[in-house]
Amino acid sequence: MLLGAELWCSSFVGLSKMAASSFILAGFFLMEYFANKIVGITQPNQLLNTRENTRN
């Protein structure tokens, strides 16, 4: 019984660490996405030119 509780506790700590790291990663992705959106609003032509250059 004690072993089961210990295993559950350690797995819960592992899951919370995974969740925290994934939240941090998602936050970085969102920040980058919104930064790109803001850049796209302020400089639409430059963004379109870079997209065209990557296609060719």
N, C-alpha and C positions, 0 to 999 in steps of 0.2 A: 504493500500500500504506500509506504513511504517512497519507494523507488518510483512508483507511478507518478506521484506528485512531483518528485524531483525532475523526472523526464518532462512532464508537462510544463513545469516552470522554465526549464532550460529551452524547450522548444518555443515557448511564448516569448522569451527574451530574444531568441534568434529571429522570430517572426517580426517582433517590434523593431529590431535593428534593420531587417530587410525593408520594412515599411518606411522607416525613417530615411534610409538611403534612397529609396525609390521616390519618396516625396521631394527630397533635395534635388534629385535628377530631374524630376518633372518641373520643379520650380525653375531650374536653370533653362530647361527647354522652353518654358513659357516666357521667361525673361528674354531669351534670344528671339523667340517668335514675335513678341511685342516690339522689341527693338527693331527687327526687320520691318515690321508693319509701319513703325514711325518713320524709318528711313525711306520706305516706299512712298509714304505720303509726302515727305518733304522733297524727295528726289526721284520722281517716278521715271523720268527719262533714263537716268543712269542705271536704275534697276532693270529696265527693259533692255538696255544695251548689253548689260552683263548676261542677261538670260539669252539673248541672241548670240552672243559670243560663245557661250558654253554649248549651244546647239551645233554650231559650225565646226 
